[in-house]
Amino acid sequence: MPVSSPRAAFWRGLTAALPFLIVLGPFGLLFGVVGTEAGLDVGQVMGFTVLVIAGASQFTALQLMHDNAPTLIVIASALAVNLRMAMYSASFVPHLGAAPIWQRALIAYMTVDQTYALANGEYEAAPKQTTAEKVAFFFGTAAPTIPVWIGASALGIVVGEAIPPALGLDFAVPITFIALIAPALRTLAHVAAALTSIVMAIALSFLPWNLWLLAAGLAAMIVGAEVERRMEARR
């Protein structure tokens, strides 16, 4: 991929993000609906959306709150789901570490699964781009993604009761993560971690308060890291 200007990189990122809106809109709409049905008011739902800005952990925390799980379990589960953001940030350092701190702060806030997947793919495909171009591409991916997520959640609050159950908005959740995860399974370590999480989640599904989620995530990270270590040792 040829090196381009920051302006061109921005528009390339924005264009790449547009297909995700097909499922991101219903995903955000669903959270607005579920949040109000769970008894949260408008400020609480929007606070969740704007401050946490991570759909998977938001749904996890909301479900646990609905089940009257202890506060510590709610917080720990939401943090466990969001641990992937720390790994996302670490992988961005070689590409965006030289950016001004205000840009890095915005990137940290707007790093979600969709923006990370697109930006990381771009950086791997064209690693010789300048920092300015890489930053511009990231902001391009975030330009439609973040407003649509927040706006869809707000819309879900307003029109939630008018949406017929038959519409099945919950389809957006699995489709979103399949679209993100499937292309990322490029190495044996990735596949091993994914399979471990599936097996552990099924095997421990009897645990209360979604504790299987914590165990499955931890086991997947351990297995993935160990497979990666052994592959590096063989090289």
C-alpha positions in Angstrom: 0.0 0.0 0.0 1.6 3.3 -1.0 2.3 6.0 1.6 -0.2 8.8 1.5 -0.9 12.1 3.2 -2.6 12.4 6.6 -5.8 13.7 4.8 -5.9 10.7 2.5 -5.2 8.4 5.5 -8.1 9.9 7.4 -10.6 9.3 4.6 -9.2 5.8 4.0 -9.9 5.0 7.7 -13.3 6.6 7.6 -14.3 4.6 4.5 -12.9 1.3 6.0 -15.1 1.9 9.1 -18.4 2.3 7.3 -19.3 -1.4 6.9 -19.1 -1.8 10.7 -21.9 0.7 11.1 -24.3 -2.0 9.8 -24.0 -3.9 13.0 -22.7 -1.2 15.3 -25.9 0.8 15.0 -28.2 -2.1 16.2 -25.6 -3.0 18.8 -25.8 0.5 20.4 -29.5 0.6 19.9 -29.8 -2.7 21.8 -27.8 -1.4 24.8 -30.1 1.6 25.0 -33.1 -0.6 25.0 -31.7 -3.2 27.5 -30.4 -0.4 29.8 -33.8 1.2 30.2 -35.5 -2.1 30.6 -33.1 -2.9 33.4 -34.3 0.2 35.3 -31.5 2.6 34.5 -32.5 6.2 33.8 -31.4 8.2 30.8 -28.3 9.7 32.5 -27.1 6.3 33.8 -27.5 4.6 30.4 -25.7 7.5 28.6 -23.0 7.7 31.3 -22.4 4.0 30.7 -22.1 4.5 27.0 -20.0 7.6 27.0 -17.6 6.7 29.9 -17.2 3.0 29.4 -17.6 3.0 25.6 -17.1 -0.7 25.3 -20.2 -2.7 24.4 -19.1 -6.1 25.7 -18.2 -4.9 29.2 -21.3 -2.7 29.3 -23.6 -5.7 28.6 -21.6 -7.8 31.1 -21.9 -5.3 33.9 -25.6 -4.6 33.1 -26.5 -8.3 33.2 -24.7 -8.8 36.5 -26.4 -5.7 38.0 -29.7 -7.1 36.9 -28.8 -10.4 38.6 -28.0 -8.5 41.8 -24.4 -9.7 41.8 -22.0 -8.2 44.3 -20.5 -4.9 43.2 -17.0 -6.3 43.3 -18.0 -9.1 40.9 -19.6 -6.5 38.6 -16.5 -4.4 38.5 -14.1 -7.3 38.2 -16.0 -8.9 35.3 -16.3 -5.6 33.4 -12.5 -5.0 33.9 -11.8 -8.6 32.8 -13.7 -8.1 29.6 -11.9 -4.9 28.9 -8.4 -6.3 29.6 -8.1 -6.7 25.9 -7.9 -2.9 25.6 -4.6 -3.0 27.5 -3.2 -5.4 24.9 -4.6 -3.2 22.1 -2.8 -0.2 23.6 0.5 -2.1 23.9 0.4 -3.1 20.3 -0.2 0.6 19.3 2.9 1.9 21.0 5.4 1.2 18.2 3.1 3.0 15.7 1.5 5.8 17.8 3.9 6.2 20.7 5.5 9.3 19.1 2.2 11.2 18.7 1.5 14.2 20.9 0.0 13.4 24.3 -3.4 14.9 23.5 -3.7 12.7 20.4 -2.7 9.6 22.4 -5.3 10.5 25.0 -8.0 10.7 22.4 -6.8 7.5 20.8 -6.9 5.8 24.2 -10.5 6.9 24.7 -11.6 5.9 21.2 -9.9 2.6 21.1 -12.7 0.0 20.8 -12.7 -3.3 19.0 -13.7 -1.8 15.6 -11.2 1.1 15.6 -8.4 -1.2 16.8 -9.1 -4.0 14.3 -9.0 -1.5 11.4 -6.0 0.5 12.6 -3.9 -2.5 13.5 -4.6 -4.1 10.1 -3.6 -0.9 8.4 -0.4 -0.5 10.4 0.6 -4.1 9.7 -0.1 -3.7 6.0 1.8 -0.4 5.7 4.2 -0.1 8.6 6.3 2.6 6.9 3.6 5.3 7.1 4.5 8.4 9.2 3.1 8.8 12.7 0.9 11.6 11.4 -0.6 9.3 8.8 -1.2 6.5 11.3 -2.9 8.9 13.7 -5.0 10.3 10.9 -6.1 6.8 9.8 -7.1 6.0 13.4 -9.1 9.2 13.7 -10.8 8.3 10.4 -11.9 5.0 11.8 -13.3 6.6 14.9 -15.1 9.5 13.1 -18.2 7.4 12.2 -17.8 4.7 14.8 -17.9 6.6 18.1 -20.8 9.0 17.2 -22.9 6.1 15.9 -22.3 4.0 19.0 -23.3 6.9 21.3 -26.2 8.1 19.1 -27.6 4.6 18.7 -27.6 4.1 22.4 -29.5 7.4 22.9 -32.0 6.4 20.2 -32.5 3.0 21.9 -33.5 4.9 25.1 -36.1 7.0 23.2 -37.6 4.4 21.0 -36.9 1.2 23.0 -40.5 0.3 23.8 -41.6 0.9 20.2 -39.1 -1.7 18.8 -40.9 -5.0 18.4 -39.1 -8.0 20.0 -39.4 -9.9 16.6 -36.9 -7.4 15.2 -34.2 -9.4 17.0 -31.6 -6.6 17.6 -29.5 -9.0 19.6 -28.2 -10.5 16.3 -25.8 -7.5 16.2 -23.7 -8.7 19.2 -22.4 -12.1 17.9 -22.1 -10.8 14.3 -20.0 -7.8 15.5 -17.5 -10.0 17.4 -17.3 -12.7 14.7 -16.5 -10.0 12.1 -13.7 -8.7 14.4 -12.2 -11.9 15.7 -12.3 -14.2 12.7 -9.8 -12.2 10.5 -7.5 -11.7 13.5 -6.9 -15.5 14.0 -3.7 -15.4 12.0 -1.4 -17.4 14.2 -1.4 -20.7 16.2 -1.3 -18.6 19.5 -4.5 -16.7 18.4 -6.3 -19.9 17.5 -5.2 -21.6 20.7 -6.4 -18.7 22.9 -9.8 -18.6 21.0 -10.4 -22.3 21.4 -9.4 -22.3 25.1 -11.9 -19.5 25.8 -14.7 -21.4 24.1 -14.0 -24.7 25.9 -13.6 -23.0 29.3 -16.7 -20.9 28.8 -18.8 -23.9 28.0 -17.2 -26.1 30.7 -17.7 -23.5 33.4 -21.0 -22.1 32.4 -22.6 -23.4 35.6 -20.7 -20.8 37.7 -22.9 -17.9 39.1 -22.6 -14.2 38.2 -20.8 -14.9 34.9 -17.6 -16.0 36.8 -17.0 -18.3 33.9 -16.1 -15.2 31.9 -13.2 -14.3 34.2 -11.9 -17.9 34.2 -12.2 -18.4 30.4 -10.5 -15.1 29.7 -7.6 -15.7 32.1 -7.1 -19.3 30.7 -7.2 -18.0 27.1 -4.5 -15.4 27.8 -2.3 -17.9 29.6 -2.6 -20.5 26.8 -2.1 -17.9 24.1 1.0 -16.5 25.8 2.5 -19.9 26.4 1.9 -21.0 22.8 3.5 -17.8 21.6 6.5 -18.3 23.9 7.1 -21.8 22.6 6.8 -20.7 19.0 9.4 -17.9 19.6 11.7 -20.5 21.3 11.6 -22.8 18.3 12.5 -19.9 16.0 
